[in-house]
Amino acid sequence: MTFITDEQAERTVDAIDADAFTVFDFVRHFSSLYPEDWNHLLVAYGEKGDGRGRGYTALTYLGNRLSQLTKKPGGPLLPLVRWQRGGVETPNQRRATAKERAMGAEGMIRVFRKRG
């Protein structure tokens, strides 16, 4: 089921000032631009730590949608470099900050980069 369109995702990416961002940055902008759609995602998937016992959350959904945009020919995001094991930082992954861990990130976090 698709809760957000490519157009919504691309508009949200355009609203982010930085050339590189995480799903948390995307959520901050998406929830501001599309509050009703964000609420639908929360109802459908919940947030990490909401007591539902699910591993798949609204953040997971949006992260997957962003990953799809990296594969879209001519899309707004650069293709992803594959995940590296062992906590190795790459252009597309880094260690989560304390603030991101408090919001549900674990270990390494995906970094998305705009075409430019």
URMO-V55761 format. One record per helix or strand of 3 or more residues. SS is the DSSP state (H for helix, E for strand). FROM is the first residue (numbers start at 1). TO is the last residue. Records with the same first field share a line. If there is no record, write none. Layout:
# URMO-V55761
SS = FROM-TO  FROM-TO
This chain:
# URMO-V55761
H = 6-15  23-33  35-45  58-70  98-102
E = 93-95  108-110  112-114
